[in-house]
Amino acid sequence: MTTSREFLVRAAARNNAEWCAAMCRAHGVAGAFGGEAWAAAGRAPLYYPDAVTLEPGADPDALVARVGRGSPGASVKDSFADLDLTGAGFRVLFEAQWIHRPAGAAALARAPEPPGLAWDVVGDPETLRAWALAWDGGAGNADLFRDGLLDDPETFVIVGRSGDGRVVAGAVAGRSEHVVGVSNVFGRDGGPDAAWPLVLHALDRLFPTLPVVGYESGEDLQTAVRHGFEPLGPLRVWLHGG
C-alpha cells in the first residue's frame, strides 16, 4: 500500500469512527477515542460497531477488553483487516473495501445536478423523519436516525426530492479534518446508481476541497466504482457469538 493510500485508509477509518460516535451520541451512548481505536461505552445502535480500529496492528486483547461481551451483538470494525478475533469468540460478519474519490472529482468536470431532482441538507425533525422512512423502505428501522443528529455540526443528512416533493434519494455525509465520509446512500427509484449523481453533486457543492471516502461491498462497490471511486483496501466487521 502506498503512503497516500495508507493516509487515506487511516483518514477513512477515523472519519467512520467519528460518524459511529455521532450516531451513538444521538442514541445516548457515550464513546471514547484511544490511540488504536474508538470504542462505545455501551452497545452501539443497530448496524453500528462497538469499536473501530484507527491504526494497523491494534492490540486485539486490549480492543476486546473495551468491547463489552456481556450482552449479545458485540461487534468490531477491523479497519485494516489485520486482526484475528476468533479466539475471543468473534466471527467475520462481512468484508468490504474502503473507497475514495478525489476532491471535487479533481480529474473530471464538476458533478452536474441530476435533472428533475433537487437536493438539500436536512435541517428539521420532520424532514429527517421523511428521509429516514425513505431510506428504510418499510423495514421498520427508520427510528435509527434520531433528532440529535441534527445538532452535530459535522453531520450532514443529504436529501434528494423529485418534482412532486417526494424523498427519493439521500445519504449521510460526515466531515472530518482531511476527508468527508459518505454512507447510507439510497435511491428509491433505481437504487444507488440513481442516487450517486445527486449525492456527488451535493458533496461537490458542500465540500469542494475534501476527498470523499466510505466503504462498500458487492454490487454496491461496483456501483461506486462506476461513479468515480477507487477501492483503497479491505476492512472486516467481526461479530461476537452467533
N, C-alpha and C positions, 0 to 999 in steps of 0.2 A: 504494500500500500504506500503510495507516495505521500510526501509531507502534507501536500494540500488536501489529499483525501483524508489523511489522519485528522487534520484540523477540522474538516467538515463533519466527519463522523462524530468527533468529540462535541462539536457545536450542536449537531443534531440531537445527540443524546442529552446534552444539558438542556436544550430547548424543550425536548419532550418531557424531561423530568419537571421542568418548570410548569408545563401545561398540566401534568398529572397533579402537581402540588396545588395549582389553581382549582382544578376540579375537586380535589379533596377538601380544600378550604370551603368551597361552596356547599359541601355536604357536612361541614363541621368537623372534619378530620384534620388534625394538625400533621405536620411533617417536618423533616429536618434534612439539610444538605450536609454531607460529610465529604472528606477528600475523595473517596472512591465511589460513593453512591448517595442518592437521595432515598429516604425511606419514610413511609407514612407511620404515624404513631398508632394507628388502628387499621381496621380493614378498609381498603380503598373502595370506592364505588364500583358498580358493575362495569366490566370491560377494562378497568384500570388496574395497573400493577401496584403492589405494596412497596416495591423498591425498583429503582432504575440505576444501573451502574453508569458511572461517569468516566471511568478510566479503564483501559485494558488491565487484565490481571488482578481484578479485585479479589480480596481475601474471601473465599466462599464461606468459611466458618463465621467470620465477623458479619458478613452480609445476612446469613441465615439467622444469626442471633438478633438482628434488627427487625426481622420479619416474624411477627407472632404466628406460631403454628398451632395455637390452642383452639382456633376456630377454623371451619372449612374454608378453602378457597385462597389460601396464601399464594401469592404469585410474585415473580421476579422478572423484570425485563433485563435480559443479559445483552447489553447494547453492543457488545463486541463478539458475541457468540463464542466466548472462550472459557466458559465455566462448565463444570460438571457437578450438578446438584443432586444427582440420583442417590448418592449416599445419604442425603438428608431427607429423602422421601419425596423428591420432586420428579416430575416428568416433563418433557418438552410438550407444550401445548400447541405452539406453532412457530414457524420460522418466517422471516421476511427480509426485505432489503431496505436499508436506508436509501433515500433518493435525494437528488439535488438538481436544481435548475438555476442558472445564473441570474444575478440581479437584473431585473427589467428585461429578462431574456436577452442578455447583453449582445449576443451574436445575431439576434433577429430583430425584426421590427416590433414595436410595442404591440402588446396583445389588443386587438380591436374589441370593442364591445359587441357581444353577440346580438344580432338583430332580433327584435321582439322581446328582449328581456332587459330588465332594469335591476341594478344591484344597489345595496345599501348595507350599512353596518347596523345590526340590531341595537336599539337603544332603550327599549322598554319591555316590561314583562309580558305584555300581550303579544308583541311581535316575537319575542323569544319562544313563547308557547306555540305559536303558529309554526315557527321554524322547527321546533322540536317534534311536533306532530308530523310534519312533512318528512323530516329525517327518519323518524321511527317507522313510518309506513304501516302503522297499525299493529306493531309487535308488542306494544304495552310498556315500552321503556322510555317514553317521552319525558317522564319526571326526572330522568338523569340530569337534564340541563336545568339548573336552578337559577333563580334570580340573582344570587350572589355573584355569578359570573359577570354580570353587568357592571359590577363595582371594581373589577380587576382592570387596571389601566393598560395591561399588556395583552389582554384577550379581546379579540375582535370576531364576533359571530357575523359572517357574511351571508346575506340573504339575497336570493335572486327571485324576482317576481315576473310572471307573464303579464301580458297586456291587460288581462282581466283581474289582476291583483293577487292571483294565487301564488303561494310559495312553491316554486318548482325546482329550486336548486339551492345549494349552500355549502358552507364549510366553516371550520373554525381556524382562525389564524392566531398564532401566539408569537409576539415579538420578544426577542432576546437581544443580547448585545451584538452578536455577529450575524444572525440569521433570523428569518421568520419561518416558523413551522406551520404546516397546514395539515389538518386532519378532518375526519368526519365529512369528507366530500360526498355529496349525494346529488342525484338528479332524478326527479320524479318521472320525467318523460325522457327516456334514453339513457339513463344511468350516468356513470362518471364521464363517459365520452361527451355527453351533453352538458355536464356541469363544469368540466375543467376550463373551457374557454371563458366562461363568465368569472370563475374563481380567479384565474390567472389575470384577467383584465383588472379585477378589483385589487389583487395583490400588487400589480404593477403600478396602480394609482396610489395605493396606500403606503407602499414600502418600496419606492423605486430604486433604492440603493442597497437593498438587502437580498442576498441569495435566499431561495426558497428551499426548504428541506421538509422531509417527512419520511414515512415508510409505507410500503405496500408489498403485497404478495400476489401470486397467481395472476388472474386476468386483470386485476386492478393495477398490478405492477406493469403489465404490458400496456395498459391504457395510459398510465402516467408517462411511460417512455414515448408513446406516440405524441404526447403533448409537451415534449421537450425536456423531460427529466432524464437523468442518468443514474443507474444504480451505483451506490458507493461501497457497500459492504453488508454482510449479514448481521442479523440480530436474532435472538431467540426469546421466547417467553416461556418460563417454567411455572408449572402449577403444582402445588403440594397435594399429594394424595390423589384419589380418583383413579 
